[in-house]
Amino acid sequence: MVQESPVNILIASYLEPEHVERIRQVDPRLEVVYAPQLLRPPRYSADHVGLELARTPAQEERWRQLLRRADVLFDFDQTHRDDLPELAPKVAWIQATSAGIGQFVKQQGYDRRMPQTVFTTASGIHAVPLAEFCIMALLMFNKGASRMARDQQGHHWERYAGTDLRGRTIGIVGVGNIGVEVARVSRAFGMTVLGTKRNTSGVDPASLHLDQLFPLADLPALLERSEYLVMIVPHTPEAERMIGARELARLPHGAFVINIGRGATLDEVALIEALRSGHLGGAALDVFVEEPLPPTSPLWDMPNVLISPHSASTSDRENERLTTLFCDNLRRFLAGQPLLNVLNTTTLY
């Protein structure tokens, strides 16, 4: 159904003024409300959570009025996570700024409490920075970056041999938008690229920049060949700890593991043991079971582990890409066309 009446859009997290203007220019039917003084200030570029905010009673009432009028939200309201369904009863669509919103929507009960609302993810927005993080981690590991930093700090000169990526095999668990970009960049380095995804029927591996595509049932075969393993799996009940001690043992001796999906998909206890035993050569981790990673975690002190504070996807260009996606979806929304990246509240992705 084509939208004829005015559409009230409320921007619920910080966005640069030039991007707000891009949204306003999409269609004259849009009433775009952006009140940065009522939003959490960002801590860094493209921060969609922000610092704690103490609104005055008048500001809080103003914000609640805006929520009551909103037809569309750009991002979830971080200041009213628990009572958003009651405060924003008219919202027909929420465009998220994250790809992995399934668990959040389920935990908040939005799927039940907002049955008339469509949730769309930011899937694809973070593909480039995440793929670059993976390549950075592989090169740091292969070229001995931590050793170079340590020797430089100690003014120590000792030659050594690293290795290279050409001809090596990388396995990608979860070949979605991000996985395709990881595969494309890996191929550019001359690597053999294997991948697995839930639905492989009729899929040409070459269209995903893969040399070979495995169904999930054949995950063990992929693991046995993967000198480098990249996990890009959403947190669903089926995926919880899908890579544990048995799966890690199938990897070649000295393999390197990267997790840029969700921490709960990798058994951290098993990972630590495999690193300590020497079976794994190293790991680069952007996500963890508990975030922030507790100071007591052994992972902090392992010389062959690279820890990123769930920031591998973050780029100072993120809001530009998010706005492009949102504007595209806005045109679809106004025309009554299917939206991009609609969250399936059953599969949680």
N, C-alpha and C positions, 0 to 999 in steps of 0.2 A: 504494500500500500504506500503510495507516494505521500510524503509529509507536506501538508499545505499550511498548517497553522505555524506561528512562531515557535521556535525551539529554544528553550532556555538551557544554556550550557554553563556549568559551574566548574571552573578550574580549581582543583582541590590540592594541588601542590605547586611549588614554585616553578615558574616558567618565565624565561626571558621575554621582555616586552615585544621584541620582534617576532617571536613565535606566536604570541597571543594575537598579534595583528594578522599573521598568516591565517589563523583560525577564523578571525572575523571576516576575512576576505573570501571565504569559501562560498557564502550564500547570504543574501540580504534577509533571509528568514531567521537567521541565527541571532540570538541575544546572548552574547558572550560576556560572562561576569568573571572578572579577575580582580581579587582584592588581596594583594600581597601582604598588606598590614595585618590580615586575619589568618595568614598561613605561617606554618613553621619555617623559619629562615633556614636556607640550605647550609650544610657544613662544608660542602665541596661542590664542584660542578656536577650537575645532573643528580643531586641528592633529592630523593623524593620522600624521605622520612623527615629530615630536618631536626633542628634543635627543639627542645621543649618550649612550649608557648603558653604564656599566661594572658588570656584575654580578659579585658575588663567586662563587667556584666553587660554593658551596652554593646561591646564588640561581640560577645557570645550570643546575645539575642539577634544581632545582625546576621551572624553566621548561620544561625538556626533558620532564620527567615530565608536566606539564600538556599539552604538545603531543601526547605519545604517547596520552593518554587522550581527546583532543578528537574529538568527532563533527562539530561545527560551529565555524567560526571567524567571529567578528565582526571583520572586517578582516584584511588580510595581515599577517604577522609581519615587521616592518621589521628585526628583528635576525637573522632567518634566511631571507633571501630565497633564497639559493642552495641551501640544503639543506632547505627546508621539506617537500618531498615525502617525504624520508627520515625526518624527525623527526616528522611528523604523518601516519602511514600510514592512520589510520582516518577522516580527515576526508572527509565526504560532501558538504559544502557550505561555501563561503566567501562571506560577504556583504561585498562591497567597500564602501568609503566614497567611492569616486570613480566617475564615469560612464565615463570613458575608460580602461578597464583592458585593452583588447584587446592592444595592443602589449606591455604589461608581461607579461601571461600568456604571450604568444608568445615573447618574448625570454627569459623564465625557463624556457621549455619545460614549463610547468605543464600545458598541454594534452596533452602526451605523457607526462609523468612522473606526472600525477595523473588518469589516465583515468576513475577512479570519482568524481571530484569535480565538482560543479556550481558554477559561478561566477556570482554575481548582481551586477549593477552598482547604482550609486546613481542611475541615470537618473531625472530629474525632480526630484531633491532640490534642485538648484542653479538651477532655472528662474527663480525669482523674483529672486534677487540678480543673476543674469546679465542678465536683461531690464532690470532697473533700471540696471545698469552701462551698457548700450547707450543707454538714454534719457539718462542723465547725460552720456555722451560726445557725443551728438547736440546736446544743449542747450548744453554747454560750447562746442562748435564753432560753433553757430549764433549764440550770444549773445556770443561773443568773450571767454570767461572768462579765457583766458591773457592777452589784452590788458588786461583789467580788473586782473588781478593785477599785471601789469608796471607799469601806470600808477599803481596804488595804491602800490606799493613806491617808485616814483620821485616820488610826490606830484605827479603830472602830470594835469591836467584837459584832456581833449580829447574832444568829443562825436564819435560815430560811429554808423553804422547796422548792426545785425545783421540776422538774418532769422528766419523762423519755420518750423515743421514742417508746418502745415496745408496740405494739397494737394500736398505733396512725395511722391515715390515711393521706397519702401524695398524692396530685394530681399534675401531671406533664403535663403542657400544651406545647405540641411540643415534641413528643417522637422520636427524631432522634438519632444520635450517642451519643450525650451528654445525652439526656434523658434516653437512655438505661443504661448508666453507673450510672446515678443518681438513677434509679430504682434498679439496682443491689445492690448498696451500701445500699440503704434504706431497701431493703429486708433483708440484713445482720443484720440490727438493729431490725428486727422483726416487721417492719411497714407493714401496708396494703398499696399497691401501686396502684393508679389509673392513667390512662394516656389517652391522646387524641392526635390524629394526623389527618392530612388531609385525608389520604387514609387508611381505616381500612379493606377493603374488603379482606377476606381470610387470615387475619393476626391472628396468634395465640398469645394471650396476654402473655402466658408463655415464648414465644421466645423473648419477650422484657422485661422480668423480671417483668411483670405486673400481678396483680390479676384481673384487669378488664380494658378493652380498650373501650373508648367511641368515637363515631364519633363526629366531631366538632359540629354537630347539637344538640348533647346532652351535650354540655359544661355545661349548668346550673346544670344538675344532678351531674356532677363531682364536681362542685364548692360547692354544698350543703353538700358534704361529706368530703371536704378537710380541715383538721385542719391545714395543711401546704400546701401552693401552690407554685410551682416552675414554673416560666415562662421561656421558652427557644424557643421563637418564632422569626423567622427572620422578618426584617422590610419590609413588602410588603404593597401595598395599602389596601388589605383586612384586614391586621392585625393591622393597625394603631388604637391605643386606643381600642383594642379588649377587654381589661379588664378596665371597667370604674366603675362609682358609682353603677350602677345596678348589675354588676357582683360581685363587692366587697361585696355588701350587702347580696349576697347569701352565702357567706362563713360563717362558724360557728363563733359565738361570740368568740373573742380572737384569731382568726386565725393568722398565720404568713405567710407573703408573701416574696418570693425570686424572684428577676428578674436578670437573667444572660443572657438574650437574647438581646433585643434591647429596649432602653428607650421609643421609640415612641409607643410601643405596650401596655404600661400601662399609664393610665391617672393619671399623678402625682398630679393634683389638687384634684381629687377624692381620691387618696391614702392618701394624707395629711389629708383630712377631716375625712377619716375613722380611721386614727391613732389618731387624736385629739379627736374624739368622744368616743374612747375606743372600737369601734367595732372590730378593728384589734389590736392584741396584740403586733405586731411589724413587722419589715421588714428588709431585707438585700438586698441592691441594689448595683449592680456592673455597671449598665448602666443607663443613664439618657437621657431625651429629649434633654437637652443642656449639652454638655461636653466641658471643665470642668464644673462641677456643680457650678452655680453662688454662690458667698459668701452670697447672700441675701436669698437663698433657706431655708425655714423653716426646711427642712430635716436635715440640719447640726446640729441643736440644739435639736433634738428629742432624748431622752434617750433610746427609744426602737427601734432606727434605726441604722443599721450598714451600713456605706458607704465605698465602695471600689472604687478607682479611675480607673475603667475599667481595673483592674489588676487581677481579679480572675482567668483568664485563663492563665496568664503568669507564666512560669516555666523556671528555668535555664536549664531544659532538653528539652525545646521546639525545639531548632534547630536540636538536634539529631533526634527527631521524624519527623520534617519537611523534613530532608534530606532523611530519610528512605522512606517517601511518594514520594518525588521527584524522587528518584532513581527508585522506582517501576514504576512510571509513565514514566520515561525516557525509560525504557526497553519496555514498551507498545508502546510508541511513535515510537521508532526505528523499532518495529516489525509490525507497522501499526494496532495495536490493540486499542480498545476503552480505553480512559483514565479514571482514577478514579476521582470522584468528579467534573465532568464537570458542570459548572454553566449554568442553564437554564436562558437566558436573558429575558424571558417573565415572569416566575414566580419569578425570582430574588433569587433563591436558588438552 
